[in-house]
């Protein structure tokens, strides 16, 4: 199994590494030598205190409590080849011991997640503390996944889970075995044409439409469903204070990114994301209405997810029924829920209010090793600037482009040295506090710096709109103080 850590080890800039076999052989995570001792001085950096590369800010704004949470971790996972070998060649009984003793944890995956709780912060806090541990602890297998679906059918109950379990083979083939995110990429890039085949400068094919293996998708599906079943909905694992009529209350949406080097050997070093020389694999998971937005090299915003709202035709088709319109004209699921997927919310689990994630994968990063003719084939043109993870307290008040322009204009005005990802994430939350009304929702913003940070054009496309919102927010607060 893998492990998760809230820190990374970095090589000091003035360190000259010895090029000896004793240092480079038998390395588990790129940092230790033959006898488990650290082979050279390293800097241990907490990811939550890395302001020049990762920014994070959260505020209750005008609510009584803040039910938003987030997590920032480095996941250490077995390399794909070793993991697949373990799955295929060992029996179920032998897998765990073989996994723990034989598989080197070399692959580094940077994981950022944002969670928006409702009905209390129980579920969102659980997710921020434990979801990443569930992901790395999961040993994906077809048999275990089918057993988990059977538990949902027997314990949670309902026609929705009974139907999924009865058609589990078709479910597996559609969403895990044969889904390589090609459909999702077409949805976002339908206006673009061109070959799906991408070549590096040596003529090798880079398969941008098959960035996730069956095993990787199975790990995410299994860990999310298992976490929800064990910790969010199991009455035996929930205190009496968090139950109403014996049923656990509260839920949370969740959006996550998992970013690693496209070339697996380059991810053995935990600092791969600081100044990557090549392409990066960006995997996105979506449950609910928290959002993930990417800024390309031209300063254009791109939404990387589709929200799970009752107004979605896709969600209506999945669930079939149970939608009502409230007195404000908003469509609700089961007359209560603004989202059709979430963790927790046990009262709606039987009807399909599940945490089944949408999974998307994108190829981004440094294009230096690509021929010029190939760069246009990348989803966002390569050399992207940053990624934002936000809760609906931000996205309800700012459009994607307004969010990106707020960040880029802040950097342009303040300068790269002062306007770090940490500074701009705080600026986003301050802006929401300034324009939000008295009932404004909790606001959380995470910003991950990508290789082209700061190199966007000096254009503010939505400055006038943001200024108008700021003036309106100031006028509203002045009136409320009269």
N, C-alpha and C positions, 0 to 999 in steps of 0.2 A: 504494500500500500504506500501511498505518498504521505507527504506531511505539508503543513502550512506554517508559515512564519510571518511575523509582522515587520521583519527587518531584512536587510540585504547586506552582504559583505562586498566592499568595494576596494579596489587596488589603489593605494596612494599614487598620486601622479608622479612622484619622484622615485618610486620603487622600481628597482631593476630586478626582474625575476630571473632566477637561475634556470638555465635550460638543461636540467639533468633529468635522467630517467627516474631517479628517486622521487623527484618532486612531481613529475607529471604522470607517473604510473599509479595504478590502483587508487585513482581519485574517485571519491563518491560523488561529491557535489562541486568539484572544481576547486575546493579549498583545503583539502586535507591530504596528507601524505600517506606513506605505507602503514604507519602504526596509529593512524587516527589523529595524529598531532597536526596542528595547523602548519602548513609548509612555509608560510611567509607572513609578515605583518599585514593585517587587513583592517579596514575601517568598517565597523559595524554601524549601519545607519538605519534608524527607525523610519519606516515608510511614511508614517504620519507626521514626521518631522523632516521632510525632504522638500522644502517649499519651492525650490527652483525647478522641480520636476512634477510634483504632485500637490495640488491644492485642494482643500476641503473646508467647507463652512456650512453650518446649519443653525437655524433659528426658529423659535416658536412663532415669530412675527407677532400676530395679534391673537393667537390662541392661548388658552390657559396653560397647556403643556405642549411639549414637542414630541410628536410620535414618529418623526423621521429618524432613521438611523442609517449608518453606512459602515462599510468595512474596506480595508486596504491590506492586501496580503500578497506574499510571494508563495506560490504553490510549487512544490518540488515533486515531480512525477517521474515514473519510469519512462525510459525511451519507448517509442511506439513498438519497435521491433521486439524488445524484451517482453513488453506487456502482452503482445499478441501471442508470442511463443508460450508464455505461461498459461494463457487462456486455452490454447489449443492442445497443449501437450500434457497438461496435468489434470488429474481428476479433481472433482469439487472438493473432496476432503483434503487434498494436498495443496490446493491453491494458496491458501493463506500463508502457510509456513514457507512455501517456495517463494511467494511474493515478498515476504518480509526479509528473508535471508539471502535471496539470490539476486534480486533486481536492484541495480544501482539507481539512485534517485538523481539523475543528471539533468533532466529537462526542467527548466525554470519557466513558470507562467505567471505573469503579473495579473492579479485579479482585483478589480475595483467593483464594488456593488453599492447600490443605493436602495433603501427600503422605506416605503411610505405606509405607516401603520394606520389603522382605523379601529375604532372601538377600544382604544387603549394601545399601549406600546408593548404589550407582552410579546406578540409575535414578531414585531420588527426588531426588538432587542434580541430575541432568540436567533433570528436570522443573522444579525450582525456579528453575533458571538460564535455561531456554530455552523452556518451553512457551508463555509469554505472547508471546515473540517470534515463535513459529511462528503463533500466532493472528492477530497483526496483519500478518504477512508473507504470509498466505494470500490469494490472489486466487480467490475461489470461482467455480467454473464446473462445469456438468454434465459436460462433456467430460473435464476434469481429474480429477473424482471417479471417473468410470468407468475412466479409465486407472489410477488408484491401486488400485481394486478388482482390475483385471487383474494388477497387479504382485503383489498379495497371492496371487492364484490361481497365478501362475507361479512366484514366488520362495518364498513361505511354503508354498504347496501345501496339500493336504488337502481332504476332501470338503466341509467347512464353507465355505471360501472359494470353492470351485468352484460350490457351490449359490448363494451370494450373487451371484457374478458372472453366472451364467447367468440369474438373475432380477433383474438390476440395475435394470431399469426399474421393476419392481414395488417393489423395495426403496426406490428413490428416491421414488416416489409415496407410499409408506406412511410413511416416517420423516422425509422432508424436505419434499416439495412440499405434501402435504395434512395434515400433522400440526401443529396449532396449539396443542398442549399441553392441549387441552380434556379429553382422556382422563385425563391425569395430575391435573388439578385436581379432577375428579370423584372420583378415588380418595381424595384427601385430604379432600375436603369433601362426601362423599356424604351426610352427615347434614343438610346445609343445602339449603334450597329457595329459590326466588325467581328473578327474572329474571336472565338473564346480561347483559342490557343495562344499562349504567351511564351516568348522565347527570351532567354538571357543572352548576354553578349557572347557566350560560347555555343549558342545554338541549342541549348538544352530546353526542353519543354517545361514550363511552369503551369501546372493545372490550377487555374484560378477558380474553377467551378467545383472542385472537389477537395476543399481544404480540411474537411473533417472526416475522419474515418468512422466506420460503424461503431467501433469501440468507444471513441470519444463522445459520440452522440449518446450512446447507451449509458455512459458514465453520468452525463448530465441529466438525462431523463430519470434514471434510477435514483440518483442522489436527491433530486428535488422531490420526487414523489415519496421516497422513503422518509425524508426529513419531515415532510408535512404530515405523513401518517403517524410517525412516532411522537413528534414533539408538539405539533400544533392541534391535532384532532383527537389524540388518544386521551380519553378521560382519566386514565390512571397516571398520566404524566403531567396533569394540570391541577394546580391547587384549587381548593374550593372557592377561594376568593375570585378566581377567574372563570367561574361557571355561573350560568343562569339556568335554573331548572335541570341541573346536571349536565348541561352542554357547554363546552368551552366557548368563550366569546373572544371577539377580536380577530383581526386579520391583517394582512400586509401585502402590498404589491412589491415587486422586485425586478430590478434591471441590473445586469452584470456585464462586464467585459472581461475577456480572458485574452491577453496579448502575449505573444511569444515570437521568436524569430521563425521565419518560414523555413530556414535551414536549421534542422534540429540541433546539429552540433554547435551552432553559434549560441544556443540558449543554455549551454552548460554553465556559462558565466552568468551569475545573477544580475550583473550590470548591463545586460544586453540592450535594455530599453533606453539607456542614457545617451548613447551616440551610435545607434545602429548603422552599420555599413551597408546593409542589404534590406530586403523586404521583410515585412512583419505580417504575421497572421493574426487578424483581429476577429475573435469569436464573440458574439453578442447573444445573451439570453434575455427573454422578455416575458414577464408575468404581470399583467395589469397595465397601468397607465403612467408609470414613471418613464422618463424618456432618456435617450442617448443621442447626442448630436455631434457630428464631426465637422470640423472646419478644414476645407481643402486649401491648396496653395494660393488660390485666388480670393480667399476670404469668404467663400460661399458656404452656407450651412446645408448639411445633409442629415436628414433624420435616418437613424439606423434601425429603427424599430417601428412596429405598428401597434397601436394601443388596443387593449382588449376592452372595448366599450359595448354596451348593449346595442348601440346604434350600428355596429359593424355587421355587414351582411354575412361575413364569414363566420362570426360568432353566432349569429342568428341561425345559420344553417347547422352549426355544430350542436347547438343546444335545443333547437326546434321550437321551444315555447317557454313561457315564464316571464315575458316582458310586459311591463306596464309603463304608462306615462304618468308622472306625478303632477302636482298642481302647478309646478313651474314650467311644465312642458318638457322636462328631461325624461329620457327613457331609462328605466331601472330594471334590473334583473331580480326576480322574486320580490318585486315591490320595494326593495330596500338597497340593493347593491349597485354602485356606479360602475363597477368592473365585473367582467365575466370570468376572470381568472385571478386567483390570489392564493397565498398561503393562509391557512387558518380558515375562518368563516365556516365553521363546522356545520352550521344550520343549512348551508347551501351545497354541501359536498355531494349529497345524494343526487342533486339535480344537475351536477356538472360544473360547479364552481371550483374547478380544480387548479392545481399549480403546474399543469403540463406546460413546459416552456416552448415558446417559439425560439428557434435557434438559427442564427444567421452567421455567415462567415464572409470576411472581406480581406482582400489583399491590399496592403497599404505600405507606406514607408519609403525609404531612400531608393531613388531610381538610378543611382550612379552606375550600377552594373548592367542596366538595361539599354539596349539600342534605342535611339530616339523614336524609331518607328513603332516600338512596342509600348511606349509609355501611355499612349492614348487608349490602350486596351484595358488599363487598370480602371477599376470601378470609379475612383475619384481623381484619377490623373496622377497619383503618386505624390510624394513630398508633402503629405498632409501636415497641418499645423498643430491641432490639438483635438481632444475628445472631451465632451462634457457629459456628465450624468446628473440629471436634475429630477426633482419631484414635481408633482403637479402644482405645488405652490408657486413654482417658478414658471412652468410652461403655460399655466392658465393666464399669466399676466404678460409674458413675453413670447413672441414668436421665435422660431428657431433662428432666423436671420437677425432679429433684434438681440438675441442672446449672444450670438457670435460677434456682432458689431460692437456690443457693449464691451466685450473682452478685448477685441483687437484695438478699438479706439482708446481704451484705458492704457494698453501697452504703448501705443503710439504717443500718447500724451505724457505718460509718466516715465517711459524709458524701460528698457529690458532689465536693468539692474534692480529697479524698485518694483516694477509690475511683474512679479513672479506669478506662477500659477496659483500660489497661495493667496497673494494679494488680490488677484482678479476674481477668485472664487468668493472671497469676502466682499468684494465690490458688487458682485451679482446679488448677494443676499442683502446688502445695504440698499441697493436699488429697489429690490422687492419690498423692503420695509418702508421705503419712501413713497412708493406708488400704491401699495396695498391699502385697501379699506379696513374698516374696523373688524371685519370678519375674515381677513386674509388668512390663508392656510399656512401651515409650516412650510419653510423653504429650505432646501438643501441643494448644494452645488458642489460637484467634484470636477476638477480639471486635470487632465493628464497631458503633459507636454509631449508632442511628437517631434520628429527630427527637424521639421521646417518652422519651428516656433519663431515668431517675430518677423518672418519674411513675407508676410501677406502685403497686398497693396495698401497704400494709405488712403483708403476710401471708407467712408462711413455711410452706408446705404440707408440706414434707418435712424440716423441721428435726430431728424426732425420729429419723427414719431415718438421716440423715447423722450425727447424734451417736452412734447405735448403731454405725455403721460405723467411726467414728473411735475409739470405745472399743475395738472389736474389733481394729482395726489396731494400737492402742497396746499392747494385751495381747499380741498376737502378736510384736511387736518386743521386748517385755520378756522373753518366754520364750526368744526366739532369742539374747538376750544373756547368758542364764544359763549 
